[in-house]
Amino acid sequence: MQPKKVNVSINPDTMKVLSEMRLKLSQELGFVPSYSQVIQHLLKQAEVPTKRIDSIVDMLTNEGDANE
């Protein structure tokens, strides 16, 4: 069974950036997200470019097959 929560150590510079992102998100969302929610949001945002790149590669690959 996996633990429900895991503690991590974050250096002060990273914590400053995380706190700034938390403030920005709180202004956008209208509530103050937990640090865990901020991290989850950032991870989801990091996945978006990867999916876009994969989609573009698939599109180009499929077009290349059709033109051959």
Contact map, one row per residue, 1 for C-alpha under 8 A:
11100000000000000000000000000000000000000000000000000000000000000000
11110000000000000000000000000000000000000000000000000000000000000000
11111100000000000000000000000000000000000000000000000000000000000000
01111100000000000000000000000000000000000000000000000000000000000000
00111110000000000000000000000000000000000000000000000000000000000000
00111111000000000000000000000000000000000000000000000000000000000000
00001111100000000000000000000000000000000000000000000000000000000000
00000111110000000000000000000000000000000000000000000000000000000000
00000011111000000000000000000000000000000000000000000000000000000000
00000001111101100000000000000000000000000000000000000000000000000000
00000000111111100000000000000000000000000000000000000000000000000000
00000000011111110000000000000000000000000000000000000000000000000000
00000000001111111000000000000000000000000000000000000000000000000000
00000000011111111100000000000000000000000000000000000000000000000000
00000000011111111110000000000000000000000000000000000000000000000000
00000000000111111111000000000000000000000000000000000000000000000000
00000000000011111111100000000000000000000000000000000000000000000000
00000000000001111111110000000000001001100000000000000000000000000000
00000000000000111111111000000000001000000000000000000000000000000000
00000000000000011111111100000000000000000000000000000000000000000000
00000000000000001111111110000000000001000000000000000000000000000000
00000000000000000111111111000001111001000000000000000000000000000000
00000000000000000011111111100001000000000000000000000000000000000000
00000000000000000001111111110000000000000000000000000000000000000000
00000000000000000000111111111001100001000000000000000000000000000000
00000000000000000000011111111111100000000000000000000000000000000000
00000000000000000000001111111110000000000000000000000000000000000000
00000000000000000000000111111100000000000000000000000000000000000000
00000000000000000000000011111111000000000000000000000000000000000000
00000000000000000000000001111111000000000000000000000000000000000000
00000000000000000000000001101111100000000000000000000000000000000000
00000000000000000000011011001111110000000000000000000000000000000000
00000000000000000000010011000011111111000000000000000000000000000000
00000000000000000000010000000001111111000000000000000000000000000000
00000000000000000110010000000000111111100000000000000000000000000000
00000000000000000000000000000000111111110000000000000000000000000000
00000000000000000000000000000000111111111000000000000000000000000000
00000000000000000100110010000000111111111100000000000000000000000000
00000000000000000100000000000000001111111110000000000000000000000000
00000000000000000000000000000000000111111111000000000000000000000000
00000000000000000000000000000000000011111111100000000000000000000000
00000000000000000000000000000000000001111111110000000000000000000000
00000000000000000000000000000000000000111111111000000000000000000000
00000000000000000000000000000000000000011111111100000000000000000000
00000000000000000000000000000000000000001111111110000000000000000000
00000000000000000000000000000000000000000111111111000000000000000000
00000000000000000000000000000000000000000011111111100000000000000000
00000000000000000000000000000000000000000001111111110000000000000000
00000000000000000000000000000000000000000000111111111000000000000000
00000000000000000000000000000000000000000000011111111100000000000000
00000000000000000000000000000000000000000000001111111110000000000000
00000000000000000000000000000000000000000000000111111111000000000000
00000000000000000000000000000000000000000000000011111111100000000000
00000000000000000000000000000000000000000000000001111111110000000000
00000000000000000000000000000000000000000000000000111111111000000000
00000000000000000000000000000000000000000000000000011111111100000000
00000000000000000000000000000000000000000000000000001111111110000000
00000000000000000000000000000000000000000000000000000111111111000000
00000000000000000000000000000000000000000000000000000011111111100000
00000000000000000000000000000000000000000000000000000001111111110000
00000000000000000000000000000000000000000000000000000000111111111000
00000000000000000000000000000000000000000000000000000000011111111100
00000000000000000000000000000000000000000000000000000000001111111110
00000000000000000000000000000000000000000000000000000000000111111111
00000000000000000000000000000000000000000000000000000000000011111111
00000000000000000000000000000000000000000000000000000000000001111111
00000000000000000000000000000000000000000000000000000000000000111111
00000000000000000000000000000000000000000000000000000000000000011111
